[in-house]
């Protein structure tokens, strides 16, 4: 099994099998893991929910990662961290590489989980939280696809972040806008398209870019908000050429030609 075959891997998550990939940051000499898709299965067929362009561009690889999960018995045994005789033992090179990958993911997941828990406690106790802490917290929640776990935190953070947008206040690193965009992503994953649209529009009020505008378009489409959809398409086309994926979406919403004129 080569590195390319390990580029995506599956972990059982809140709703189904979450598909992760490792993202390197050479400038920081670091890396992180991010959830790019979720696969839902009823035992007969599988539904792919893409969270990232990488998943939309490679659906076959996402589904292959889900299918690969049951093939390595070493990934499914129960063991305790203090019980060495029970540790998983892989029998071939492919299985060994997978075990090391999942062990590294576990280490990163534990670090992220500690920070998510710390921030959750801080929000519950109404402690003062700085904008960079909020954006880092939401990045971790999004990377590890902790959608259900984050719902109460999103409710607590929304008034502050939406207020920053309404006042046009952000720091030099755009932490508020970034946090609002990630809040929108979490709402979309939870099926709350209207709340996602509100968050994306608040992020756009603090800084416009093609990615945020496309997210607002997709949220407006999912929420059946035609007025917002038309507006965001117009704003996008004023600055950038529509990519093919948005051309197809716009075409799907174009009124049918009837030959009648008002």
matplotlib code that plots the C-alpha trace (Angstrom):
import matplotlib.pyplot as plt

x = [0.0, 1.6, 1.2, -1.5, -3.7, -3.5, -4.4, -8.0, -9.2, -12.5, -13.4, -16.9, -18.3, -21.5, -23.6, -21.7, -18.2, -16.2, -13.5, -10.3, -7.2, -3.9, -3.1, 0.6, 1.7, 5.3, 5.9, 5.0, 6.6, 3.3, 0.2, -3.4, -6.2, -9.5, -12.8, -13.6, -16.7, -19.2, -20.5, -23.9, -24.9, -28.0, -26.2, -27.3, -26.2, -23.9, -24.6, -21.6, -21.9, -19.0, -17.7, -14.8, -13.9, -11.3, -14.2, -16.4, -13.5, -12.7, -15.9, -14.5, -11.6, -14.0, -16.1, -13.0, -11.8, -15.2, -15.1, -11.5, -12.2, -13.5, -10.6, -8.1, -9.0, -6.3, -8.4, -11.4, -10.1, -10.8, -7.7, -6.6, -3.7, -2.1, -2.5, 0.4, -0.5, -3.8, -2.3, -3.3, -0.8, -1.0, 0.0, 1.1, 2.7, -0.6, -2.2, 0.9, 0.8, -2.9, -2.3, 0.4, -1.8, -4.7, -2.4, -1.2, -4.7, -5.7, -2.8, -4.0, -7.6, -6.8, -5.0, -7.9, -10.4, -8.7, -8.9, -12.5, -13.4, -11.5, -13.3, -16.7, -16.1, -15.0, -18.2, -20.4, -18.8, -19.0, -15.3, -13.7, -12.6, -10.4, -11.2, -8.2, -9.3, -12.8, -11.5, -9.0, -11.8, -14.2, -11.4, -10.9, -14.6, -14.9, -11.7, -12.9, -16.6, -17.9, -21.2, -23.6, -21.2, -20.8, -24.4, -24.6, -21.3, -22.6, -25.6, -23.4, -21.0, -23.5, -24.6, -20.9, -19.8, -22.9, -22.5, -18.9, -20.1, -23.0, -20.5, -17.9, -15.3, -12.6, -8.9, -6.1, -6.2, -10.0, -10.7, -14.4, -15.0, -13.2, -15.1, -18.4, -17.5, -16.8, -20.0, -21.8, -20.0, -21.1, -24.7, -24.7, -23.4, -26.2, -28.8, -29.5, -29.2, -30.9, -28.6, -25.7, -26.8, -27.0, -23.4, -22.0, -23.6, -22.2, -18.7, -19.1, -20.0, -16.5, -14.7, -15.7, -14.0, -15.0, -15.0, -17.4, -19.6, -19.9, -20.8, -23.5, -24.8, -25.0, -26.6, -29.2, -29.9, -30.3, -32.6, -34.7, -34.0, -34.3, -33.8, -30.6, -29.5, -30.0, -28.2, -25.1, -24.8, -24.8, -22.2, -20.0, -20.2, -19.3, -15.9, -15.2, -16.0, -18.4, -16.6, -18.4, -19.9, -21.7, -22.6, -24.5, -26.2, -27.3, -28.5, -30.6, -32.3, -32.8, -36.5, -37.7, -38.2, -42.0, -42.1, -44.3, -43.2, -44.6]
y = [0.0, 3.3, 6.8, 7.7, 4.8, 6.3, 9.8, 9.3, 7.1, 6.5, 6.9, 6.3, 9.6, 11.2, 10.3, 7.8, 7.2, 10.4, 10.5, 12.3, 13.3, 14.7, 18.3, 19.4, 22.9, 23.0, 26.6, 25.7, 22.3, 20.8, 19.1, 18.5, 16.2, 17.4, 15.7, 16.1, 13.9, 11.7, 8.4, 7.2, 3.6, 1.6, -1.7, -1.7, 1.6, 4.4, 8.2, 10.5, 13.9, 16.1, 18.8, 19.9, 20.4, 17.5, 15.2, 16.6, 16.1, 12.6, 10.8, 7.4, 7.8, 8.8, 5.7, 3.5, 4.8, 3.8, 0.3, -0.2, 0.3, -3.2, -4.9, -4.5, -6.5, -4.7, -1.5, -3.0, -4.8, -3.5, -2.6, -0.5, 1.9, 0.4, -3.2, -3.9, -7.6, -6.4, -3.8, -4.2, -6.2, -6.0, -8.9, -7.3, -4.1, -2.4, -3.2, -1.9, 1.4, 1.8, 1.1, 3.8, 6.2, 5.7, 5.9, 9.3, 10.4, 9.3, 11.5, 14.5, 13.9, 13.7, 17.1, 18.6, 17.1, 18.7, 22.1, 21.6, 20.6, 23.6, 26.0, 24.4, 24.8, 28.4, 29.2, 27.6, 29.6, 32.8, 33.4, 36.0, 34.4, 36.2, 36.1, 33.9, 31.4, 31.3, 30.8, 28.0, 26.3, 26.4, 25.1, 22.1, 21.4, 21.6, 19.5, 16.7, 17.1, 17.5, 19.0, 17.8, 18.5, 22.1, 23.1, 24.7, 26.5, 27.9, 29.3, 31.0, 32.4, 33.6, 36.9, 37.9, 37.1, 38.4, 41.6, 42.0, 41.8, 44.3, 46.7, 46.1, 45.1, 42.6, 42.2, 42.3, 38.5, 38.5, 36.1, 37.1, 36.7, 33.4, 32.2, 33.2, 31.3, 28.2, 28.6, 28.6, 25.4, 23.7, 24.8, 23.4, 20.1, 20.0, 20.8, 24.3, 26.1, 29.3, 29.7, 29.0, 31.7, 34.2, 33.3, 33.4, 36.8, 38.1, 36.9, 38.6, 41.9, 41.8, 40.7, 39.5, 36.7, 34.1, 31.2, 32.9, 34.1, 30.6, 29.3, 31.9, 30.8, 27.2, 28.0, 30.2, 27.4, 24.8, 27.2, 27.9, 31.7, 32.7, 36.5, 35.8, 33.4, 36.0, 38.6, 36.4, 35.3, 38.9, 39.9, 36.9, 37.7, 41.4, 40.3, 36.8, 34.5, 31.7, 28.3, 25.5, 24.1, 27.4, 27.8, 24.5, 25.6, 28.9, 27.2, 24.9, 27.9, 29.9, 30.5, 28.4, 30.1, 30.2, 32.5, 34.9, 38.4, 40.7]
z = [0.0, -1.1, 0.3, -2.3, -1.1, 2.5, 1.5, 2.7, 5.5, 7.3, 11.0, 12.4, 13.4, 14.6, 11.6, 9.5, 8.3, 8.3, 5.6, 6.7, 4.9, 6.2, 5.2, 5.4, 6.2, 5.1, 6.1, 9.7, 9.6, 10.8, 9.5, 10.5, 9.7, 8.2, 7.5, 3.8, 3.5, 5.3, 3.9, 5.0, 4.3, 4.9, 4.2, 0.5, -0.9, 0.2, 0.1, -0.1, 1.5, 0.4, 2.8, 0.6, -3.1, -2.7, -1.9, -4.7, -7.2, -6.0, -5.0, -5.9, -3.5, -0.7, -1.2, -1.5, 1.9, 3.4, 1.8, 2.9, 6.6, 7.4, 5.7, 8.5, 11.6, 13.6, 13.4, 15.1, 18.2, 21.6, 23.7, 26.6, 26.3, 29.5, 28.3, 25.9, 25.2, 23.8, 21.4, 17.7, 15.7, 11.9, 9.8, 6.5, 5.3, 4.3, 7.6, 9.5, 7.6, 8.4, 12.1, 12.3, 10.4, 12.8, 15.8, 14.6, 14.0, 17.5, 18.9, 17.0, 17.8, 21.5, 21.4, 19.5, 21.9, 24.9, 23.3, 22.2, 25.8, 27.3, 25.0, 25.6, 29.4, 28.9, 26.9, 29.5, 32.3, 30.2, 30.4, 28.2, 24.9, 22.4, 18.6, 17.7, 20.3, 18.7, 15.2, 16.4, 18.3, 15.3, 13.0, 15.2, 15.5, 11.7, 11.0, 13.3, 12.2, 15.7, 14.5, 17.1, 19.9, 18.8, 18.6, 22.0, 21.5, 18.2, 19.9, 22.5, 19.9, 17.4, 19.1, 19.6, 16.0, 14.3, 16.4, 15.3, 11.7, 12.2, 13.7, 10.9, 13.5, 12.8, 13.7, 11.2, 10.7, 10.0, 12.9, 13.1, 9.4, 9.4, 12.4, 10.8, 7.6, 9.7, 11.6, 8.3, 7.3, 10.6, 10.1, 6.5, 7.8, 10.3, 7.6, 8.9, 5.5, 6.6, 9.6, 7.4, 4.9, 7.8, 8.9, 5.4, 4.7, 8.0, 7.0, 3.6, 5.3, 6.9, 3.7, 0.3, -1.5, -4.1, -1.6, 0.8, -2.0, -3.4, 0.0, 0.3, -3.1, -2.0, 1.3, -0.5, -2.9, 0.0, 1.9, -1.2, -0.8, -4.4, -3.8, -1.9, -4.6, -7.3, -5.3, -4.5, -8.1, -9.2, -6.7, -7.6, -11.4, -10.8, -9.6, -10.8, -13.7, -12.6, -12.3, -14.2, -11.0, -10.4, -14.0, -13.8, -10.6, -12.1, -15.2, -13.0, -11.5, -14.7, -15.6, -18.5, -21.8, -22.6, -25.5, -23.5, -22.7, -19.9]

ax = plt.figure().add_subplot(projection="3d")
ax.plot(x, y, z, "-o")
ax.set_aspect("equal")
plt.show()
